[in-house]
Amino acid sequence: MTTWTTRTETADDITAIRDIVLAAFPTPQEADIVDALRADPEAWIAGLSMVATAPDGTPVGHALLTRCHVDGRPALALAPCAVLPSFQRTGAGSAAIRAGLDAARDMGENLVVVLGHADYYPRFGFTRASRFGIRAPFEVPDEAMMAMALDEARDLPAGTIRYPAAFGV
């Protein structure tokens, strides 16, 4: 198993990140969302765009956490997460996600929400958001909308997630 090196994105990574996201998804929509989030000072949080790099330093995976709100209180949205197809199922994506969650915890963030595969995200500590009274602003299967507390000692807000404008919801 590869031990992945992870780090915060730099300005030099922006093109590589776009290429990773374009390669991982069937349309450019997610790559455009990343670019729009990066340009939104209310959504973008420096230090929460993480890359996983190959041994030669080339970024091959990306995970992004940006500001959203639940019941008017700050939270983070984990999305999108992407890995170059040739590096998928190698742990690069998991490494980038873990690095992002660790960085968010170190910044004092608490609530993170993700819309994704119910068999993938629980490995990081995500559970059904409905358990916390948190819901998406659109129809989504209950098992796909997940949330987690980075600090179990702090309370979590309940209510509807308000995503940044870049998500278009």
Backbone as JSON, one array per atom type, in Angstrom:
{
  "sequence": "MTTWTTRTETADDITAIRDIVLAAFPTPQEADIVDALRADPEAWIAGLSMVATAPDGTPVGHALLTRCHVDGRPALALAPCAVLPSFQRTGAGSAAIRAGLDAARDMGENLVVVLGHADYYPRFGFTRASRFGIRAPFEVPDEAMMAMALDEARDLPAGTIRYPAAFGV",
  "N": [[0.85, -1.2, 0.0], [0.52, 2.2, -0.83], [2.0, 4.95, 0.79], [0.65, 7.97, 1.05], [1.6, 11.3, 0.27], [0.37, 14.28, 1.5], [-0.84, 17.62, 1.14], [-1.59, 21.12, 1.51], [-3.2, 22.83, -1.15], [-1.35, 24.75, -3.57], [-0.81, 27.8, -5.45], [0.41, 26.9, -7.74], [-0.75, 24.44, -8.12], [-3.3, 24.67, -9.16], [-4.04, 24.28, -11.91], [-3.43, 21.55, -12.19], [-5.19, 20.45, -10.33], [-7.65, 21.08, -11.49], [-7.43, 19.48, -13.76], [-7.39, 16.93, -12.56], [-9.97, 16.8, -11.46], [-11.53, 17.11, -13.77], [-10.83, 14.74, -15.08], [-11.85, 12.82, -13.37], [-14.62, 13.03, -13.29], [-17.65, 12.8, -15.29], [-18.51, 15.12, -16.61], [-17.65, 18.64, -17.05], [-18.73, 19.97, -14.89], [-18.16, 19.66, -12.04], [-15.48, 20.46, -11.9], [-15.77, 23.11, -12.67], [-17.25, 24.01, -10.5], [-15.34, 23.83, -8.44], [-13.55, 25.83, -9.3], [-15.25, 28.07, -9.13], [-15.82, 28.07, -6.38], [-13.27, 28.59, -5.36], [-13.02, 31.2, -6.13], [-14.82, 32.48, -4.52], [-14.97, 34.39, -1.78], [-16.49, 34.05, 0.52], [-16.94, 31.37, 0.69], [-14.55, 29.97, 0.29], [-11.86, 28.6, 2.12], [-8.74, 29.14, 3.11], [-6.26, 26.69, 3.14], [-7.84, 24.44, 3.25], [-8.08, 23.03, 0.93], [-6.98, 20.22, -0.32], [-4.27, 18.25, -1.58], [-3.26, 15.04, -2.73], [-0.19, 13.61, -3.39], [1.79, 11.99, -5.9], [4.79, 9.91, -5.68], [6.68, 11.45, -7.1], [5.85, 13.99, -6.62], [3.75, 14.96, -8.08], [0.44, 16.12, -8.17], [-2.26, 13.9, -7.61], [-4.64, 13.38, -6.42], [-7.5, 15.02, -4.93], [-9.17, 16.85, -2.42], [-11.78, 18.85, -1.22], [-12.82, 21.22, 1.13], [-15.28, 23.48, 1.94], [-16.9, 26.51, 3.09], [-20.11, 26.17, 4.37], [-23.46, 26.46, 5.64], [-25.48, 25.52, 8.43], [-28.57, 25.89, 9.68], [-27.92, 28.58, 9.87], [-25.51, 28.54, 11.15], [-21.92, 28.18, 11.0], [-20.51, 25.64, 8.96], [-18.9, 22.93, 7.26], [-18.62, 21.88, 3.86], [-17.81, 18.92, 2.29], [-16.66, 18.55, -0.74], [-15.96, 18.93, -4.18], [-14.52, 15.6, -4.24], [-11.79, 14.08, -5.75], [-9.9, 11.87, -7.86], [-7.24, 11.09, -10.06], [-8.07, 8.85, -12.67], [-6.23, 6.69, -13.07], [-5.11, 6.4, -10.59], [-7.12, 5.8, -8.88], [-8.72, 3.99, -6.22], [-6.43, 3.5, -4.74], [-5.95, 4.7, -2.38], [-5.3, 7.36, -2.47], [-7.33, 9.32, -2.63], [-8.61, 8.95, -0.15], [-6.5, 9.66, 1.53], [-6.24, 12.41, 0.93], [-8.75, 13.32, 1.78], [-8.67, 12.67, 4.54], [-6.54, 14.33, 5.32], [-7.67, 16.84, 4.82], [-9.83, 16.82, 6.65], [-8.38, 16.64, 9.05], [-6.97, 19.08, 8.95], [-9.13, 20.86, 9.06], [-10.14, 20.26, 11.6], [-7.94, 21.09, 13.13], [-8.16, 23.8, 12.7], [-10.26, 24.44, 14.25], [-12.8, 23.93, 13.33], [-16.02, 22.28, 13.21], [-18.55, 20.88, 12.33], [-19.01, 18.82, 9.51], [-20.36, 18.22, 6.35], [-21.39, 15.89, 3.85], [-22.36, 14.8, 0.64], [-22.72, 11.77, -0.64], [-21.41, 8.47, -1.45], [-22.82, 5.98, 0.49], [-21.42, 3.78, 1.34], [-18.81, 4.49, 1.35], [-18.0, 6.99, 2.67], [-18.51, 6.62, 5.5], [-16.19, 5.45, 6.57], [-14.57, 7.51, 7.32], [-15.83, 8.58, 9.44], [-18.3, 9.65, 9.0], [-21.86, 9.79, 9.31], [-25.38, 9.18, 8.8], [-26.86, 12.26, 8.09], [-29.38, 12.9, 8.93], [-29.61, 11.85, 11.46], [-28.69, 13.83, 13.09], [-30.52, 15.74, 12.69], [-30.1, 17.2, 10.43], [-30.52, 18.31, 7.13], [-30.53, 18.13, 3.53], [-30.94, 20.78, 1.1], [-32.49, 19.87, -0.94], [-34.12, 17.09, -2.57], [-32.87, 14.0, -1.57], [-31.49, 10.73, -1.2], [-31.74, 9.4, 2.08], [-29.55, 7.96, 3.15], [-27.41, 8.94, 1.7], [-26.85, 11.56, 2.36], [-24.68, 12.82, 4.53], [-23.08, 13.48, 7.74], [-20.62, 14.72, 10.08], [-19.13, 15.23, 13.28], [-16.28, 17.02, 14.13], [-15.36, 17.51, 16.58], [-16.41, 15.91, 19.19], [-17.32, 16.87, 21.61], [-18.6, 19.23, 21.21], [-21.71, 20.85, 20.43], [-23.98, 20.24, 17.7], [-25.51, 22.08, 15.07], [-28.93, 21.84, 13.99], [-30.96, 21.49, 11.09], [-31.51, 22.89, 7.8], [-29.1, 22.54, 5.24], [-27.2, 25.2, 3.93], [-25.72, 25.74, 1.04], [-22.73, 27.05, -0.6], [-23.02, 29.5, -3.26], [-21.83, 28.55, -5.59], [-22.47, 25.84, -5.84], [-24.96, 25.82, -6.9], [-27.48, 25.29, -5.76]],
  "CA": [[0.0, 0.0, 0.0], [1.27, 3.45, -0.93], [1.79, 5.99, 1.79], [0.49, 9.18, 0.26], [1.97, 12.6, 0.81], [-0.71, 15.24, 1.3], [-0.52, 19.0, 1.5], [-2.53, 22.15, 1.06], [-2.94, 23.28, -2.53], [-0.66, 26.02, -3.82], [-1.22, 28.39, -6.72], [0.95, 26.06, -8.82], [-1.56, 23.23, -8.24], [-4.66, 24.94, -9.64], [-4.28, 23.6, -13.2], [-3.42, 20.1, -11.96], [-6.44, 20.1, -9.63], [-8.73, 21.1, -12.48], [-7.25, 18.3, -14.6], [-7.8, 15.77, -11.77], [-11.43, 16.8, -11.34], [-12.06, 16.84, -15.11], [-10.61, 13.32, -15.4], [-12.6, 11.95, -12.44], [-16.07, 13.18, -13.46], [-18.04, 12.72, -16.69], [-18.73, 16.44, -17.21], [-16.81, 19.65, -16.39], [-19.48, 20.69, -13.85], [-17.48, 19.66, -10.75], [-14.28, 21.3, -12.03], [-16.24, 24.5, -12.67], [-17.64, 24.31, -9.12], [-14.1, 24.09, -7.69], [-13.06, 27.16, -9.69], [-16.17, 29.08, -8.58], [-15.61, 28.11, -4.93], [-11.98, 29.24, -5.12], [-13.23, 32.63, -6.37], [-15.85, 32.99, -3.59], [-14.33, 34.6, -0.48], [-17.35, 33.59, 1.62], [-16.94, 29.91, 0.7], [-13.19, 29.44, 0.28], [-11.1, 28.68, 3.36], [-7.34, 28.81, 2.83], [-5.76, 25.55, 3.9], [-8.77, 23.3, 3.25], [-8.06, 22.38, -0.38], [-5.86, 19.31, -0.11], [-3.87, 17.36, -2.66], [-2.42, 13.87, -2.48], [0.79, 13.63, -4.47], [2.56, 10.79, -6.24], [6.16, 10.03, -5.17], [7.43, 12.51, -7.78], [5.3, 15.28, -6.24], [2.62, 15.32, -8.94], [-0.88, 15.91, -7.55], [-3.09, 12.88, -8.25], [-5.93, 13.36, -5.74], [-7.9, 16.32, -4.39], [-10.37, 16.93, -1.57], [-12.06, 20.25, -0.94], [-13.79, 21.59, 2.17], [-15.62, 24.9, 1.86], [-17.9, 26.98, 4.06], [-21.55, 26.14, 4.17], [-24.11, 26.78, 6.91], [-26.62, 24.73, 8.86], [-29.33, 26.73, 10.61], [-27.21, 29.84, 10.0], [-24.22, 28.35, 11.83], [-20.9, 27.72, 10.07], [-20.2, 24.23, 8.8], [-18.08, 22.7, 6.07], [-19.08, 20.9, 2.88], [-16.74, 18.16, 1.66], [-17.04, 18.31, -2.13], [-15.87, 17.54, -4.6], [-13.31, 14.81, -4.01], [-11.48, 13.5, -7.06], [-8.6, 11.22, -8.04], [-7.0, 10.68, -11.44], [-8.53, 7.46, -12.83], [-5.15, 5.7, -12.94], [-4.74, 6.31, -9.18], [-8.28, 5.5, -8.06], [-8.66, 2.77, -5.42], [-5.07, 3.33, -4.21], [-5.87, 5.41, -1.11], [-4.95, 8.77, -2.67], [-8.49, 10.13, -2.26], [-8.77, 8.85, 1.31], [-5.44, 10.45, 2.16], [-6.57, 13.82, 0.78], [-9.9, 13.59, 2.64], [-8.21, 12.67, 5.94], [-5.74, 15.54, 5.52], [-8.6, 17.96, 4.9], [-10.55, 16.75, 7.93], [-7.42, 16.98, 10.1], [-6.72, 20.52, 8.87], [-10.34, 21.53, 9.55], [-10.16, 20.06, 13.06], [-6.89, 21.96, 13.67], [-8.65, 25.18, 12.59], [-11.37, 24.64, 15.17], [-14.09, 23.65, 12.7], [-16.66, 21.14, 13.84], [-19.49, 20.12, 11.52], [-18.72, 18.62, 8.1], [-21.41, 17.48, 5.65], [-21.0, 15.36, 2.55], [-23.35, 14.05, -0.13], [-21.9, 10.8, -1.36], [-21.68, 7.04, -1.35], [-23.02, 5.54, 1.87], [-20.47, 2.73, 1.69], [-17.45, 5.05, 1.3], [-17.7, 8.05, 3.63], [-18.49, 6.23, 6.92], [-14.83, 5.1, 7.01], [-13.97, 8.72, 7.87], [-16.6, 8.98, 10.61], [-19.58, 10.23, 8.6], [-23.08, 9.01, 9.49], [-26.55, 9.87, 8.22], [-27.08, 13.61, 8.62], [-30.71, 12.95, 9.57], [-29.41, 11.53, 12.88], [-28.43, 15.1, 13.77], [-31.55, 16.7, 12.29], [-29.55, 18.0, 9.33], [-31.06, 17.86, 5.85], [-30.14, 18.83, 2.31], [-31.97, 21.7, 0.59], [-33.07, 19.23, -2.11], [-34.42, 15.69, -2.31], [-31.7, 13.13, -1.66], [-31.67, 9.56, -0.34], [-31.28, 9.65, 3.45], [-28.23, 7.38, 3.43], [-26.38, 9.63, 0.93], [-26.53, 12.86, 2.99], [-23.99, 12.45, 5.77], [-22.47, 14.55, 8.54], [-19.79, 14.28, 11.19], [-18.57, 16.23, 14.18], [-14.84, 16.89, 14.3], [-15.15, 17.6, 18.03], [-17.62, 15.29, 19.76], [-17.74, 17.6, 22.8], [-19.37, 20.42, 20.81], [-23.03, 20.55, 19.88], [-24.15, 20.46, 16.27], [-26.79, 22.68, 14.71], [-29.85, 21.05, 13.18], [-31.65, 22.32, 10.11], [-31.22, 22.7, 6.38], [-27.79, 23.0, 4.78], [-27.15, 26.26, 2.91], [-24.47, 25.6, 0.32], [-22.27, 28.25, -1.33], [-23.7, 29.72, -4.54], [-21.19, 27.76, -6.66], [-23.11, 24.54, -5.99], [-26.17, 25.99, -7.7], [-28.67, 24.74, -5.11]],
  "C": [[0.88, 1.25, 0.0], [0.96, 4.34, 0.26], [1.79, 7.31, 1.03], [0.98, 10.4, 1.01], [0.81, 13.54, 0.5], [-0.24, 16.62, 1.74], [-1.63, 19.91, 1.02], [-2.19, 22.55, -0.37], [-2.14, 24.57, -2.52], [-1.17, 26.56, -5.14], [-0.73, 27.55, -7.9], [0.13, 24.81, -9.07], [-2.89, 23.44, -8.95], [-4.97, 24.23, -10.95], [-4.33, 22.09, -13.01], [-4.7, 19.65, -11.27], [-7.6, 20.08, -10.62], [-8.64, 19.85, -13.37], [-7.7, 17.04, -13.86], [-9.32, 15.68, -11.74], [-12.08, 16.53, -12.7], [-11.94, 15.36, -15.46], [-11.5, 12.39, -14.58], [-14.11, 11.98, -12.65], [-16.43, 13.22, -14.94], [-18.28, 14.06, -17.38], [-17.83, 17.44, -16.49], [-17.5, 20.37, -15.21], [-18.72, 20.77, -12.53], [-16.22, 20.52, -10.79], [-14.66, 22.78, -12.02], [-16.67, 24.92, -11.27], [-16.39, 24.62, -8.29], [-13.58, 25.48, -8.01], [-13.93, 28.27, -9.11], [-16.01, 29.2, -7.06], [-14.32, 28.84, -4.59], [-12.12, 30.76, -5.26], [-14.2, 33.28, -5.4], [-15.25, 33.15, -2.19], [-15.19, 34.18, 0.72], [-17.35, 32.07, 1.75], [-15.53, 29.34, 0.91], [-12.5, 29.65, 1.62], [-9.68, 28.23, 3.04], [-6.91, 27.67, 3.73], [-6.67, 24.35, 3.91], [-9.0, 22.72, 1.85], [-6.79, 21.54, -0.38], [-5.56, 18.48, -1.34], [-3.09, 16.18, -2.08], [-1.48, 13.79, -3.67], [1.46, 12.27, -4.65], [3.98, 10.97, -5.71], [6.99, 11.13, -5.84], [6.89, 13.91, -7.49], [4.11, 15.73, -7.07], [1.31, 15.1, -8.21], [-1.7, 14.89, -8.34], [-4.48, 12.79, -7.62], [-6.22, 14.72, -5.12], [-9.15, 16.15, -3.54], [-10.54, 18.38, -1.15], [-13.13, 20.39, 0.14], [-14.02, 23.09, 2.05], [-16.74, 25.23, 2.84], [-19.3, 26.79, 3.55], [-22.15, 26.5, 5.53], [-25.25, 25.8, 7.17], [-27.32, 25.56, 9.93], [-28.58, 28.04, 10.89], [-25.86, 29.73, 10.69], [-23.19, 27.78, 10.86], [-20.68, 26.21, 10.13], [-19.31, 24.13, 7.57], [-18.75, 21.67, 5.18], [-17.84, 20.25, 2.28], [-17.2, 17.83, 0.25], [-16.37, 19.34, -3.04], [-14.55, 16.9, -4.14], [-13.05, 14.09, -5.33], [-10.07, 12.91, -7.06], [-8.45, 10.89, -9.52], [-7.39, 9.21, -11.58], [-7.43, 6.42, -12.63], [-4.68, 5.53, -11.5], [-5.93, 6.01, -8.27], [-8.12, 4.14, -7.4], [-7.25, 2.45, -4.91], [-4.9, 4.0, -2.85], [-5.54, 6.88, -1.25], [-6.11, 9.68, -2.25], [-8.71, 10.12, -0.76], [-7.73, 9.7, 2.03], [-5.75, 11.95, 2.09], [-7.74, 14.2, 1.69], [-9.46, 13.65, 4.1], [-7.39, 13.93, 6.25], [-6.63, 16.77, 5.65], [-9.36, 17.98, 6.21], [-9.63, 17.1, 9.09], [-7.14, 18.48, 10.13], [-7.92, 21.3, 9.4], [-10.43, 21.43, 11.07], [-9.13, 21.0, 13.71], [-7.29, 23.43, 13.64], [-9.81, 25.46, 13.53], [-12.74, 24.46, 14.56], [-14.71, 22.45, 13.38], [-17.51, 20.32, 12.88], [-19.03, 20.06, 10.06], [-19.86, 17.79, 7.51], [-20.87, 17.01, 4.31], [-22.2, 14.63, 1.94], [-22.56, 13.06, -0.95], [-22.31, 9.37, -1.08], [-21.7, 6.59, 0.1], [-22.07, 4.44, 2.3], [-19.03, 3.24, 1.71], [-17.16, 6.0, 2.47], [-17.77, 7.65, 5.11], [-17.1, 5.86, 7.44], [-14.1, 6.3, 7.62], [-14.68, 9.21, 9.13], [-17.94, 9.61, 10.28], [-20.71, 9.25, 8.89], [-24.22, 9.79, 8.86], [-26.77, 11.23, 8.89], [-28.41, 13.71, 9.35], [-30.62, 12.6, 11.06], [-29.23, 12.8, 13.71], [-29.51, 16.14, 13.46], [-31.09, 17.63, 11.19], [-30.08, 17.42, 8.02], [-30.55, 18.72, 4.7], [-31.27, 19.76, 1.87], [-32.65, 21.16, -0.67], [-33.33, 17.78, -1.75], [-33.18, 14.84, -2.53], [-31.97, 11.91, -0.79], [-31.03, 9.79, 1.04], [-29.87, 9.14, 3.68], [-27.1, 8.11, 2.71], [-25.98, 10.98, 1.53], [-25.96, 12.54, 4.37], [-23.36, 13.66, 6.45], [-21.55, 13.92, 9.57], [-19.33, 15.48, 12.0], [-17.07, 15.98, 14.28], [-14.46, 16.95, 15.78], [-16.43, 17.12, 18.7], [-18.15, 16.05, 20.98], [-18.61, 18.81, 22.47], [-20.7, 20.01, 20.23], [-23.07, 20.89, 18.39], [-25.48, 21.15, 16.02], [-27.63, 21.68, 13.93], [-30.51, 22.01, 12.2], [-31.21, 21.99, 8.7], [-29.85, 23.29, 6.03], [-27.98, 24.12, 3.77], [-25.76, 26.19, 2.3], [-24.03, 26.92, -0.29], [-22.95, 28.31, -2.71], [-23.13, 28.84, -5.65], [-21.85, 26.41, -6.88], [-24.42, 24.63, -6.76], [-27.43, 25.41, -7.1], [-29.24, 25.71, -4.1]]
}
